Amino acid sequence: MDTFFEYLVKSTLWLFAFYVVFRFGLQKTTLHDFKRFFLLAGMAAALIMPFVIIYRTVPSHAAVGTVMAENGFATVIDTPTFFTWKNILLAIYAITAIILTSRYLIAIVKIINTIKHKETDYPQRNIILTNNSLAPFSFGKYIFIPQDITSPQELELILKHESIHTAERHYIDLWLSKLLCIIQFFNPLVWLYARAIQENCEYIADHKTLKNSDFKQEYLNLLIKYSIGQNYYPVSLHFAFPLIFNRIKIMKQEKSNKLTCLKSLLVLPLACLILVSYAQTKEVTQAPTPSKTKETVIVQKKQEQTKVQTTTADTEKKAPEKQAAEKASMKEVVVVGYRSTPTEAKEKDNDVVFAVVETMPQFPGGVDGLGKYLASSIKYPTEAQKKGIQGRVIAQFIVETDGSITSVNVVRGLDPLLDAEACRVLYNMPKWIPGQQRGQVVRVKYTIPIAFKLN
């Protein structure tokens, strides 16, 4: 349920971004084909982009060996009462969406029945004659014309206008906008957006109808004629769509500069802002840095000369030999040593708390035992159930040298009630098997996530 409401919020943000740029940058231009593409892109973004999630990576404080499973280390499940505010809102949303859908389906059924019982004297099979209370309109590939139209000029202009709708598939724009209206009926902006889409389709048809026509004034009079006292289907494109005066004003407007379409790029920073606003945090456990720094000391031995003399028992009888001198070559001696970091210098100090050790502390019974203990010991607070609060609490604690648990704190909380319950159960855990570093029992900081879920 939370995921669905989150989708609606994200979808609304995407629609808002595109409509703001359209309203203040493109609406009054004559770049109707480009505006159609932009509005379609906005609808696609509102329907699809909420499923796109980006992640910002942050280092995790979890110790090596801590299980940071996406679904939580321990999951506590309980069933709340049905009548929560979220369930009530969901019921209201579903009823309203069903009513809107039914309204559109009824209109579609009426149009389909008209097509099945079509009456036409035209060679084109997609032209359907209707009663005189309906203004000319198109639905899919079909064009609906009132029976009482006798003027060839009037008929030609209407057919040309509606044929542009069917040829360019403007009904796809219309039907997608109606789908968006069903999903976001609570959002006033979605109705303005749908109106802008239908209005722009009419601008395209008006412009292309009058492009090579000599009956411009007759066409304007025809629009006004069919805008008064006519019935409309909400799922069709009507020849005399409301806002006639806006259409007349646009038809008389000078052609806009094509560079005006660059204003649409203003949607890019808004899109980036939306993606960042609901980016999710992804925790990454960093590998520990080495605690020893390798030092290399180079000792250079000075050059020296040594004299070698040979002495035998007959040195007095024999002539003395010349003394020889040898030059010793330069030699390089490499001595490798290790300098202790401040953390290791205090390793024997009982106040040192390690984040990573050679042998991590363990709960009696291992990871499975810890999960079973938490699931059986945590009691879901009643108030949290009534409010529909669920999610994940990440807590930290220290495993002492004797295995006892101290310094329990919440790293990332969810709700005071759930945070307090998680801390209570962690403090009451049985003693752990303590961690060891180089054969010595040491204090170790440990992190676990606890997931609270409601059925």
FENLINTA-V395034 format. One record per pair of residues at least 4 apart in sequence whose C-alpha atoms are under 8 Angstrom apart, sorted by the first residue. I is the first residue (numbers start at 1). J is the second residue. Records with the same first field share a line. If there is no record, write none. Layout:
# FENLINTA-V395034
I: J / J
This chain:
# FENLINTA-V395034
1: 5 / 86
2: 6
3: 7
4: 8
5: 9
6: 10
7: 11 / 50 / 51
8: 12 / 183 / 184
9: 13
10: 14 / 46 / 50 / 274
11: 15 / 45 / 46 / 47 / 49 / 50
12: 16 / 46 / 184 / 187
13: 17 / 46 / 274
14: 18 / 42 / 45 / 46 / 49 / 271 / 274
15: 19 / 42 / 43 / 45 / 46 / 189 / 190
16: 20 / 189
17: 21 / 267 / 270 / 271
18: 22 / 38 / 39 / 42 / 267
19: 23 / 39 / 42 / 189 / 193
20: 24
21: 25 / 26 / 263 / 264 / 266 / 267
22: 26 / 27 / 35 / 38 / 39 / 264
23: 27
25: 260 / 263 / 264
26: 31 / 35 / 260 / 261 / 263 / 264
27: 35
28: 250
29: 255 / 256 / 260
30: 250 / 253 / 254 / 255 / 256
31: 35 / 255 / 256 / 258 / 261
32: 36 / 200 / 201 / 203 / 204
33: 37 / 204
34: 38 / 261
35: 39 / 200
36: 40 / 197 / 200 / 201
37: 41
38: 42 / 264
39: 43 / 197
40: 44 / 173
41: 45
42: 46
43: 47 / 176 / 177 / 180
44: 48 / 49
45: 49 / 50
46: 50
47: 180
48: 52
53: 275 / 278 / 279 / 280
54: 275 / 276 / 279 / 280
55: 279 / 280 / 281 / 282
56: 279 / 280 / 281 / 282
57: 281 / 282 / 283 / 284
58: 281 / 282 / 283 / 284
59: 283 / 284 / 285 / 286
60: 283 / 284 / 285 / 286
61: 285 / 447
62: 66 / 68 / 285 / 355 / 446 / 447 / 448
63: 285 / 355 / 356 / 445 / 446 / 447
64: 285 / 355 / 356 / 360
65: 360
66: 446 / 447 / 448
67: 73 / 448
68: 72 / 73 / 448 / 449
69: 73 / 449
71: 75 / 451
72: 392 / 449 / 450 / 451
73: 371 / 448 / 449 / 450 / 451
74: 371 / 372 / 374 / 375 / 449 / 450 / 451
75: 375 / 450 / 451 / 452 / 453
76: 375 / 378 / 379 / 380 / 450 / 451 / 452 / 453
77: 380 / 452 / 453 / 454 / 455
78: 380 / 385 / 453 / 454 / 455
79: 385 / 454 / 455
80: 385 / 386 / 388 / 454 / 455
81: 385 / 386
82: 87
83: 87 / 88
84: 88 / 386 / 387 / 388
85: 89 / 387
86: 90 / 388
87: 91
88: 92
89: 93
90: 94
91: 95
92: 96
93: 97
94: 98
95: 99
96: 100
97: 101 / 182 / 183 / 185
98: 102
99: 103
100: 104 / 182
101: 105 / 182
102: 106
103: 107
104: 108 / 234 / 235
105: 109
106: 110
107: 111 / 233 / 234 / 235
108: 112 / 235
109: 113
110: 114
111: 115
112: 116
113: 117
114: 118 / 130
115: 128
118: 128 / 129
119: 128 / 129 / 130
120: 127 / 128 / 129
122: 127
126: 141 / 142 / 143
127: 142 / 143 / 144 / 145
128: 142 / 143 / 144 / 145
129: 144 / 145 / 146 / 147
130: 134 / 144 / 145 / 146 / 147
131: 146 / 147
132: 146 / 147 / 148
133: 146 / 230 / 231
134: 146 / 230 / 231 / 232
135: 145 / 146 / 226 / 230 / 231 / 232 / 238 / 239 / 240
136: 143 / 144 / 145 / 146 / 158 / 226 / 238 / 239 / 240
137: 143 / 144 / 145 / 162 / 236 / 237 / 238 / 239
138: 142 / 143 / 144 / 162 / 165 / 166 / 236 / 237 / 238
139: 143 / 144 / 166 / 171 / 235 / 236 / 237
140: 166 / 169 / 171
141: 166 / 167 / 169
142: 166
143: 159 / 162 / 163
145: 149
149: 154 / 155
150: 154 / 155
151: 155
152: 156
153: 157
154: 158 / 219 / 222
155: 159
156: 160
157: 161 / 209 / 219
158: 162 / 239
159: 163
160: 164 / 209
161: 165 / 205 / 206 / 208 / 209 / 239
162: 166 / 205 / 239
163: 167
164: 168 / 205 / 208 / 209
165: 169 / 170 / 171 / 201 / 205 / 237
166: 170 / 171
169: 173
170: 174 / 201
171: 175 / 236 / 237
172: 176
173: 177 / 197 / 198
174: 178 / 194 / 197 / 198 / 235 / 236 / 237
175: 179 / 235
176: 180
177: 181 / 193 / 194 / 197
178: 182 / 194 / 235
179: 183
180: 184 / 185 / 190
181: 185 / 190 / 191 / 194
184: 190
185: 190 / 191
187: 191
188: 192
189: 193
190: 194
191: 195
192: 196
193: 197
194: 198
195: 199
196: 200
197: 201
198: 202 / 237
199: 203 / 241 / 243
200: 204
201: 205
202: 206 / 239 / 241 / 247
203: 207 / 247 / 250 / 251
204: 208
205: 209
206: 210 / 247 / 251
207: 211 / 251
208: 212
209: 213
210: 214 / 215 / 216
215: 219
216: 220
217: 221
218: 222
219: 223
220: 224 / 248
221: 225
222: 226
223: 227 / 239 / 240 / 244
224: 228 / 240 / 244
226: 230 / 239 / 240
227: 240 / 241 / 242 / 244
232: 236 / 238
237: 241
240: 244
243: 247
244: 248
245: 249
246: 250
247: 251
248: 252
249: 253
256: 260
266: 270
267: 271
268: 272
269: 273
270: 274
271: 275
272: 276
273: 277
274: 278
275: 279
288: 356
291: 340 / 341 / 343 / 344
292: 338 / 339 / 340 / 341
293: 338 / 339 / 340 / 341
294: 336 / 337 / 338 / 339
295: 336 / 337 / 338 / 339
296: 334 / 335 / 336 / 337
297: 334 / 335 / 336 / 337
298: 332 / 333 / 334 / 335
299: 332 / 333 / 334 / 335
300: 330 / 331 / 332 / 333
301: 330 / 331 / 332 / 333
302: 330
303: 327 / 328 / 329 / 330
304: 327 / 328
305: 325 / 326 / 327 / 328
306: 325 / 326 / 327
307: 323 / 324 / 325 / 326
308: 323 / 324 / 325
309: 323 / 324
311: 315
314: 318
315: 319 / 320
340: 344 / 345
341: 345
342: 346
343: 347 / 352
346: 352
347: 352
350: 442 / 443
351: 443
352: 442 / 443
353: 398 / 442 / 443 / 444 / 445
354: 442 / 443 / 444 / 445
355: 444 / 445 / 446
356: 360 / 444
357: 435 / 436 / 437 / 444
358: 435 / 436 / 437 / 438
359: 435 / 436 / 437
360: 434 / 435 / 436 / 444
361: 399 / 432 / 433 / 434 / 435 / 436 / 444
362: 366 / 367 / 432 / 433 / 434 / 435
363: 367 / 369 / 370 / 431 / 432 / 433
364: 369 / 370 / 431 / 432 / 433
365: 369 / 370
366: 370
367: 371
368: 372
369: 373
370: 374
371: 375
372: 376
373: 377
374: 378 / 425
377: 425
378: 421 / 422 / 425
379: 421
380: 384 / 385 / 418 / 421 / 452
381: 385 / 417 / 418 / 421
382: 386
383: 387 / 417
384: 388 / 389 / 390 / 417 / 418
385: 389 / 454
388: 454
389: 415
390: 414 / 451 / 452 / 453 / 454
391: 414 / 451 / 452 / 453
392: 413 / 414 / 449 / 450 / 451 / 452
393: 410 / 411 / 412 / 413 / 414 / 418 / 419 / 422 / 449 / 450 / 451 / 452
394: 410 / 411 / 412 / 413 / 447 / 448 / 449 / 450
395: 408 / 409 / 410 / 411 / 412 / 422 / 423 / 447 / 448 / 449 / 450
396: 407 / 408 / 409 / 410 / 411 / 445 / 446 / 447 / 448
397: 405 / 406 / 407 / 408 / 409 / 445 / 446 / 447
398: 405 / 406 / 407 / 408 / 443 / 444 / 445 / 446
399: 403 / 404 / 405 / 406 / 432 / 434 / 435 / 443 / 444 / 445 / 446
400: 404 / 405 / 406 / 434 / 442 / 443 / 444
401: 434 / 435 / 441 / 442 / 443
402: 431 / 433 / 434
403: 431 / 432 / 433 / 434
404: 430 / 431 / 432
405: 426 / 427 / 429 / 431 / 432
406: 427
408: 423 / 426 / 427
409: 423
410: 419 / 423
413: 419
414: 418 / 419
415: 419
416: 420
417: 421
418: 422
419: 423
420: 424
421: 425
422: 426 / 450
423: 427
424: 428
425: 429
434: 441 / 442 / 443 / 444
435: 441 / 442 / 443 / 444
436: 440 / 441 / 442
437: 441 / 442
